[in-house]
Structure formats: structure tokens, C-alpha cells
Amino acid sequence: MDKKKLLEWKTMDAALKALKEREMDLRKEIVNEIVTNIKGKVSLNMDGLKVKASKVVNTKIALKGDDFYDVFDTLSDEEKACFVFKPDIVAKNLKALEDRKNVNAMLESKPGAPKLIVEFSKE
């Protein structure tokens, strides 16, 4: 590996971050001009371009742990039906298992994206 490659990657990484930020800003600006409500979908034709724009509102659970269950336990069955519980992995407990055969049969593992940090040293 040589320094030139690392510097090329660092330059590309910085340019990509700036490009992604600008793309998102421009996308928001365009969609806000087309979809004027807080959420919705609009399709239109403009000068030979077929344009589809949409805005969504994402909703997530704001309460965590016991705070969530304190409120959840007071809900009606109809209200509880608004929530779904999906299994998740507790890595600390998984690593602590001596025999993982049964658990491993339920899991799929694949390589994640590699991480790289290149900083200029203060020499």
C-alpha cells in the first residue's frame, strides 16, 4: 500500500460526502416545490421528463426499555396491535454462549462494509 492511494481515497471520500450533502439538499428543494403538503406523492410530465416525487413522515417508538413497557401495558388490545416485536441479537450474550449450535442455526452472517479512517499526522 502506498501513501498516494490513501490520499486519493481521502480526497474521494471528502468529495463524496460533499456531493451526497448537496444531492440531498437539491432533492429536498425540488420535492418541496412539487409536493407542497407535509406528505404525499405527485407525478407529472415536464418538458419530456416523467417526474415522480414523494414526501413521507417516518414514525418510530420514542420510549425505550421499561418506559415503553410501562405505557404499553396500559394499552387496549386494539392499541397494542399497532406494534410488532421482532427478534434482535444481543451480541454480548451471543459471545458469552459456550454452545452456540442452536442459536447459530437461526443466524446469517455476512461481511459488513470495511471501514477506513485516514488522518493527517501532526508531524
Distance bins in CASP14 RR format, pairs under 12 A and 6 or more apart:
PFRMAT RR
TARGET T0000
AUTHOR 0000-0000-0000
RMODE 2
METHOD distances of the structure
MODEL  1
1 7 0 0 0 0 0 1 0 0 0 0 0
1 8 0 0 0 0 0 1 0 0 0 0 0
1 9 0 0 0 0 0 1 0 0 0 0 0
1 116 0 0 0 0 0 1 0 0 0 0 0
1 118 0 0 0 0 0 1 0 0 0 0 0
2 8 0 0 0 0 1 0 0 0 0 0 0
2 9 0 0 0 0 0 1 0 0 0 0 0
3 9 0 0 0 0 0 1 0 0 0 0 0
3 10 0 0 0 0 0 1 0 0 0 0 0
3 118 0 0 0 0 1 0 0 0 0 0 0
3 120 0 0 0 0 0 1 0 0 0 0 0
3 121 0 0 0 0 0 1 0 0 0 0 0
4 10 0 0 0 0 0 1 0 0 0 0 0
4 11 0 0 0 0 0 1 0 0 0 0 0
4 118 0 0 0 0 0 1 0 0 0 0 0
5 11 0 0 0 0 0 1 0 0 0 0 0
5 12 0 0 0 0 0 1 0 0 0 0 0
5 116 0 0 0 0 0 1 0 0 0 0 0
5 118 0 0 0 0 1 0 0 0 0 0 0
6 12 0 0 0 0 0 1 0 0 0 0 0
6 13 0 0 0 0 0 1 0 0 0 0 0
6 116 0 0 0 0 1 0 0 0 0 0 0
6 117 0 0 0 0 0 1 0 0 0 0 0
6 118 1 0 1 0 0 0 0 0 0 0 0
6 119 0 0 0 0 0 1 0 0 0 0 0
6 120 0 0 0 0 0 1 0 0 0 0 0
6 121 0 0 0 0 0 1 0 0 0 0 0
7 13 0 0 0 0 0 1 0 0 0 0 0
7 14 0 0 0 0 0 1 0 0 0 0 0
7 118 1 0 0 1 0 0 0 0 0 0 0
7 119 0 0 0 0 0 1 0 0 0 0 0
7 120 0 0 0 0 1 0 0 0 0 0 0
8 14 0 0 0 0 0 1 0 0 0 0 0
8 15 0 0 0 0 0 1 0 0 0 0 0
8 118 0 0 0 0 0 1 0 0 0 0 0
9 15 0 0 0 0 0 1 0 0 0 0 0
9 16 0 0 0 0 0 1 0 0 0 0 0
9 114 0 0 0 0 0 1 0 0 0 0 0
9 116 1 0 0 1 0 0 0 0 0 0 0
9 117 0 0 0 0 0 1 0 0 0 0 0
9 118 1 0 0 1 0 0 0 0 0 0 0
10 16 0 0 0 0 0 1 0 0 0 0 0
10 17 0 0 0 0 0 1 0 0 0 0 0
10 116 0 0 0 0 1 0 0 0 0 0 0
10 117 0 0 0 0 1 0 0 0 0 0 0
10 118 1 0 1 0 0 0 0 0 0 0 0
10 119 0 0 0 0 1 0 0 0 0 0 0
10 120 0 0 0 0 1 0 0 0 0 0 0
11 17 0 0 0 0 0 1 0 0 0 0 0
11 18 0 0 0 0 0 1 0 0 0 0 0
11 118 0 0 0 0 1 0 0 0 0 0 0
12 18 0 0 0 0 0 1 0 0 0 0 0
12 19 0 0 0 0 0 1 0 0 0 0 0
12 116 0 0 0 0 0 1 0 0 0 0 0
12 118 0 0 0 0 0 1 0 0 0 0 0
13 19 0 0 0 0 0 1 0 0 0 0 0
13 20 0 0 0 0 0 1 0 0 0 0 0
13 115 0 0 0 0 0 1 0 0 0 0 0
13 116 0 0 0 0 1 0 0 0 0 0 0
13 117 0 0 0 0 1 0 0 0 0 0 0
13 118 1 0 0 1 0 0 0 0 0 0 0
13 119 0 0 0 0 0 1 0 0 0 0 0
14 20 0 0 0 0 0 1 0 0 0 0 0
14 21 0 0 0 0 0 1 0 0 0 0 0
14 118 0 0 0 0 0 1 0 0 0 0 0
15 21 0 0 0 0 0 1 0 0 0 0 0
15 22 0 0 0 0 0 1 0 0 0 0 0
16 22 0 0 0 0 0 1 0 0 0 0 0
16 23 0 0 0 0 0 1 0 0 0 0 0
17 23 0 0 0 0 0 1 0 0 0 0 0
17 24 0 0 0 0 0 1 0 0 0 0 0
18 24 0 0 0 0 0 1 0 0 0 0 0
18 25 0 0 0 0 0 1 0 0 0 0 0
19 25 0 0 0 0 0 1 0 0 0 0 0
19 26 0 0 0 0 0 1 0 0 0 0 0
20 26 0 0 0 0 0 1 0 0 0 0 0
20 27 0 0 0 0 0 1 0 0 0 0 0
21 27 0 0 0 0 0 1 0 0 0 0 0
21 28 0 0 0 0 0 1 0 0 0 0 0
22 28 0 0 0 0 0 1 0 0 0 0 0
22 29 0 0 0 0 0 1 0 0 0 0 0
23 29 0 0 0 0 0 1 0 0 0 0 0
23 30 0 0 0 0 0 1 0 0 0 0 0
24 30 0 0 0 0 0 1 0 0 0 0 0
24 31 0 0 0 0 0 1 0 0 0 0 0
25 31 0 0 0 0 0 1 0 0 0 0 0
25 32 0 0 0 0 0 1 0 0 0 0 0
26 32 0 0 0 0 0 1 0 0 0 0 0
26 33 0 0 0 0 0 1 0 0 0 0 0
27 33 0 0 0 0 0 1 0 0 0 0 0
27 34 0 0 0 0 0 1 0 0 0 0 0
27 35 0 0 0 0 0 1 0 0 0 0 0
27 51 0 0 0 0 0 1 0 0 0 0 0
27 53 0 0 0 0 1 0 0 0 0 0 0
27 54 0 0 0 0 0 1 0 0 0 0 0
27 55 0 0 0 0 0 1 0 0 0 0 0
28 34 0 0 0 0 0 1 0 0 0 0 0
28 35 0 0 0 0 0 1 0 0 0 0 0
28 53 0 0 0 0 0 1 0 0 0 0 0
28 55 0 0 0 0 1 0 0 0 0 0 0
29 35 0 0 0 0 0 1 0 0 0 0 0
29 53 0 0 0 0 0 1 0 0 0 0 0
30 42 0 0 0 0 0 1 0 0 0 0 0
30 44 0 0 0 0 0 1 0 0 0 0 0
30 46 0 0 0 0 0 1 0 0 0 0 0
30 49 0 0 0 0 0 1 0 0 0 0 0
30 51 0 0 0 0 1 0 0 0 0 0 0
30 52 0 0 0 0 0 1 0 0 0 0 0
30 53 1 0 0 1 0 0 0 0 0 0 0
30 54 0 0 0 0 0 1 0 0 0 0 0
30 55 0 0 0 0 0 1 0 0 0 0 0
31 37 0 0 0 0 0 1 0 0 0 0 0
31 38 0 0 0 0 0 1 0 0 0 0 0
31 39 0 0 0 0 0 1 0 0 0 0 0
31 40 0 0 0 0 1 0 0 0 0 0 0
31 41 0 0 0 0 0 1 0 0 0 0 0
31 42 0 0 0 0 1 0 0 0 0 0 0
31 51 0 0 0 0 1 0 0 0 0 0 0
31 52 0 0 0 0 0 1 0 0 0 0 0
31 53 1 0 1 0 0 0 0 0 0 0 0
31 54 1 0 0 1 0 0 0 0 0 0 0
31 55 1 0 0 1 0 0 0 0 0 0 0
31 56 0 0 0 0 0 1 0 0 0 0 0
32 38 0 0 0 0 0 1 0 0 0 0 0
32 39 0 0 0 0 0 1 0 0 0 0 0
32 40 0 0 0 0 0 1 0 0 0 0 0
32 42 0 0 0 0 0 1 0 0 0 0 0
32 53 0 0 0 0 1 0 0 0 0 0 0
32 54 0 0 0 0 0 1 0 0 0 0 0
32 55 1 0 0 1 0 0 0 0 0 0 0
33 42 0 0 0 0 0 1 0 0 0 0 0
33 44 0 0 0 0 0 1 0 0 0 0 0
33 46 0 0 0 0 0 1 0 0 0 0 0
33 51 0 0 0 0 0 1 0 0 0 0 0
33 53 0 0 0 0 1 0 0 0 0 0 0
33 55 0 0 0 0 0 1 0 0 0 0 0
34 40 0 0 0 0 1 0 0 0 0 0 0
34 41 0 0 0 0 1 0 0 0 0 0 0
34 42 1 0 1 0 0 0 0 0 0 0 0
34 43 0 0 0 0 1 0 0 0 0 0 0
34 44 1 0 0 1 0 0 0 0 0 0 0
34 46 0 0 0 0 1 0 0 0 0 0 0
34 49 0 0 0 0 0 1 0 0 0 0 0
34 51 1 0 0 1 0 0 0 0 0 0 0
34 52 0 0 0 0 1 0 0 0 0 0 0
34 53 1 0 1 0 0 0 0 0 0 0 0
34 54 0 0 0 0 1 0 0 0 0 0 0
34 55 0 0 0 0 1 0 0 0 0 0 0
35 41 1 0 0 1 0 0 0 0 0 0 0
35 42 1 0 1 0 0 0 0 0 0 0 0
35 43 0 0 0 0 0 1 0 0 0 0 0
35 44 0 0 0 0 0 1 0 0 0 0 0
35 51 0 0 0 0 0 1 0 0 0 0 0
35 52 0 0 0 0 0 1 0 0 0 0 0
35 53 1 0 1 0 0 0 0 0 0 0 0
35 54 1 0 0 1 0 0 0 0 0 0 0
35 55 1 0 1 0 0 0 0 0 0 0 0
35 56 0 0 0 0 0 1 0 0 0 0 0
35 57 0 0 0 0 0 1 0 0 0 0 0
36 42 0 0 0 0 1 0 0 0 0 0 0
36 53 0 0 0 0 0 1 0 0 0 0 0
36 55 0 0 0 0 1 0 0 0 0 0 0
37 53 0 0 0 0 0 1 0 0 0 0 0
37 54 0 0 0 0 0 1 0 0 0 0 0
37 55 1 0 0 1 0 0 0 0 0 0 0
37 56 0 0 0 0 0 1 0 0 0 0 0
37 57 0 0 0 0 0 1 0 0 0 0 0
38 54 0 0 0 0 0 1 0 0 0 0 0
38 55 1 0 0 1 0 0 0 0 0 0 0
38 56 0 0 0 0 1 0 0 0 0 0 0
38 57 1 0 0 1 0 0 0 0 0 0 0
38 58 0 0 0 0 0 1 0 0 0 0 0
39 53 0 0 0 0 0 1 0 0 0 0 0
39 54 1 0 0 1 0 0 0 0 0 0 0
39 55 1 0 1 0 0 0 0 0 0 0 0
39 56 1 0 1 0 0 0 0 0 0 0 0
39 57 1 0 1 0 0 0 0 0 0 0 0
39 58 0 0 0 0 1 0 0 0 0 0 0
39 59 0 0 0 0 0 1 0 0 0 0 0
40 52 0 0 0 0 0 1 0 0 0 0 0
40 53 0 0 0 0 1 0 0 0 0 0 0
40 54 1 0 1 0 0 0 0 0 0 0 0
40 55 1 0 1 0 0 0 0 0 0 0 0
40 56 1 0 0 1 0 0 0 0 0 0 0
40 57 0 0 0 0 1 0 0 0 0 0 0
41 51 0 0 0 0 0 1 0 0 0 0 0
41 52 1 0 0 1 0 0 0 0 0 0 0
41 53 1 0 0 1 0 0 0 0 0 0 0
41 54 1 0 1 0 0 0 0 0 0 0 0
41 55 0 0 0 0 1 0 0 0 0 0 0
41 56 0 0 0 0 1 0 0 0 0 0 0
42 50 0 0 0 0 0 1 0 0 0 0 0
42 51 0 0 0 0 1 0 0 0 0 0 0
42 52 1 0 0 1 0 0 0 0 0 0 0
42 53 1 0 1 0 0 0 0 0 0 0 0
42 54 1 0 0 1 0 0 0 0 0 0 0
42 55 0 0 0 0 1 0 0 0 0 0 0
43 49 0 0 0 0 0 1 0 0 0 0 0
43 50 1 0 0 1 0 0 0 0 0 0 0
43 51 1 0 0 1 0 0 0 0 0 0 0
43 52 1 0 1 0 0 0 0 0 0 0 0
43 53 1 0 0 1 0 0 0 0 0 0 0
43 54 0 0 0 0 1 0 0 0 0 0 0
44 50 0 0 0 0 1 0 0 0 0 0 0
44 51 1 0 1 0 0 0 0 0 0 0 0
44 52 0 0 0 0 1 0 0 0 0 0 0
44 53 0 0 0 0 1 0 0 0 0 0 0
45 51 1 0 0 1 0 0 0 0 0 0 0
45 52 0 0 0 0 0 1 0 0 0 0 0
46 52 0 0 0 0 0 1 0 0 0 0 0
46 53 0 0 0 0 0 1 0 0 0 0 0
59 82 0 0 0 0 0 1 0 0 0 0 0
59 83 0 0 0 0 0 1 0 0 0 0 0
60 68 0 0 0 0 0 1 0 0 0 0 0
60 83 0 0 0 0 0 1 0 0 0 0 0
61 67 0 0 0 0 0 1 0 0 0 0 0
61 68 1 0 0 1 0 0 0 0 0 0 0
61 69 0 0 0 0 0 1 0 0 0 0 0
61 71 0 0 0 0 0 1 0 0 0 0 0
61 72 0 0 0 0 1 0 0 0 0 0 0
61 82 0 0 0 0 0 1 0 0 0 0 0
61 83 1 0 0 1 0 0 0 0 0 0 0
61 84 0 0 0 0 0 1 0 0 0 0 0
61 85 0 0 0 0 0 1 0 0 0 0 0
62 68 0 0 0 0 1 0 0 0 0 0 0
62 71 0 0 0 0 0 1 0 0 0 0 0
63 69 0 0 0 0 1 0 0 0 0 0 0
63 70 0 0 0 0 1 0 0 0 0 0 0
63 71 1 0 0 1 0 0 0 0 0 0 0
63 72 0 0 0 0 1 0 0 0 0 0 0
63 73 0 0 0 0 0 1 0 0 0 0 0
63 83 0 0 0 0 0 1 0 0 0 0 0
64 70 0 0 0 0 0 1 0 0 0 0 0
64 71 0 0 0 0 0 1 0 0 0 0 0
64 72 0 0 0 0 0 1 0 0 0 0 0
65 71 0 0 0 0 0 1 0 0 0 0 0
65 72 0 0 0 0 1 0 0 0 0 0 0
66 72 0 0 0 0 0 1 0 0 0 0 0
66 73 0 0 0 0 0 1 0 0 0 0 0
67 73 0 0 0 0 0 1 0 0 0 0 0
68 74 0 0 0 0 0 1 0 0 0 0 0
68 75 0 0 0 0 0 1 0 0 0 0 0
68 80 0 0 0 0 0 1 0 0 0 0 0
68 83 0 0 0 0 1 0 0 0 0 0 0
68 85 0 0 0 0 0 1 0 0 0 0 0
69 75 0 0 0 0 0 1 0 0 0 0 0
69 80 0 0 0 0 0 1 0 0 0 0 0
69 83 0 0 0 0 0 1 0 0 0 0 0
69 85 0 0 0 0 0 1 0 0 0 0 0
71 79 0 0 0 0 1 0 0 0 0 0 0
71 80 0 0 0 0 0 1 0 0 0 0 0
71 83 0 0 0 0 0 1 0 0 0 0 0
72 79 0 0 0 0 1 0 0 0 0 0 0
72 80 1 0 0 1 0 0 0 0 0 0 0
72 81 0 0 0 0 0 1 0 0 0 0 0
72 82 0 0 0 0 0 1 0 0 0 0 0
72 83 1 0 0 1 0 0 0 0 0 0 0
72 85 0 0 0 0 0 1 0 0 0 0 0
73 79 0 0 0 0 0 1 0 0 0 0 0
73 80 0 0 0 0 1 0 0 0 0 0 0
73 83 0 0 0 0 0 1 0 0 0 0 0
74 80 0 0 0 0 1 0 0 0 0 0 0
75 81 0 0 0 0 1 0 0 0 0 0 0
75 82 0 0 0 0 1 0 0 0 0 0 0
75 83 0 0 0 0 1 0 0 0 0 0 0
76 82 0 0 0 0 0 1 0 0 0 0 0
77 83 0 0 0 0 0 1 0 0 0 0 0
87 103 0 0 0 0 0 1 0 0 0 0 0
87 106 0 0 0 0 1 0 0 0 0 0 0
87 107 0 0 0 0 0 1 0 0 0 0 0
88 94 0 0 0 0 0 1 0 0 0 0 0
88 107 0 0 0 0 0 1 0 0 0 0 0
89 95 0 0 0 0 0 1 0 0 0 0 0
89 97 0 0 0 0 0 1 0 0 0 0 0
89 100 0 0 0 0 0 1 0 0 0 0 0
89 103 0 0 0 0 1 0 0 0 0 0 0
89 104 0 0 0 0 0 1 0 0 0 0 0
89 106 0 0 0 0 1 0 0 0 0 0 0
89 107 1 0 0 1 0 0 0 0 0 0 0
89 108 0 0 0 0 0 1 0 0 0 0 0
89 109 0 0 0 0 0 1 0 0 0 0 0
90 96 0 0 0 0 1 0 0 0 0 0 0
90 97 0 0 0 0 0 1 0 0 0 0 0
90 103 0 0 0 0 0 1 0 0 0 0 0
91 97 0 0 0 0 0 1 0 0 0 0 0
91 103 0 0 0 0 0 1 0 0 0 0 0
91 107 0 0 0 0 0 1 0 0 0 0 0
91 109 0 0 0 0 0 1 0 0 0 0 0
93 100 0 0 0 0 0 1 0 0 0 0 0
93 103 0 0 0 0 1 0 0 0 0 0 0
94 100 1 0 0 1 0 0 0 0 0 0 0
94 102 0 0 0 0 0 1 0 0 0 0 0
94 103 1 0 0 1 0 0 0 0 0 0 0
94 104 0 0 0 0 1 0 0 0 0 0 0
94 106 0 0 0 0 0 1 0 0 0 0 0
94 107 0 0 0 0 1 0 0 0 0 0 0
94 109 0 0 0 0 0 1 0 0 0 0 0
95 103 0 0 0 0 0 1 0 0 0 0 0
96 103 0 0 0 0 0 1 0 0 0 0 0
97 103 1 0 0 1 0 0 0 0 0 0 0
97 104 0 0 0 0 1 0 0 0 0 0 0
97 107 0 0 0 0 0 1 0 0 0 0 0
99 105 0 0 0 0 0 1 0 0 0 0 0
100 106 0 0 0 0 0 1 0 0 0 0 0
100 107 0 0 0 0 1 0 0 0 0 0 0
100 109 0 0 0 0 0 1 0 0 0 0 0
101 107 0 0 0 0 0 1 0 0 0 0 0
103 109 0 0 0 0 0 1 0 0 0 0 0
END
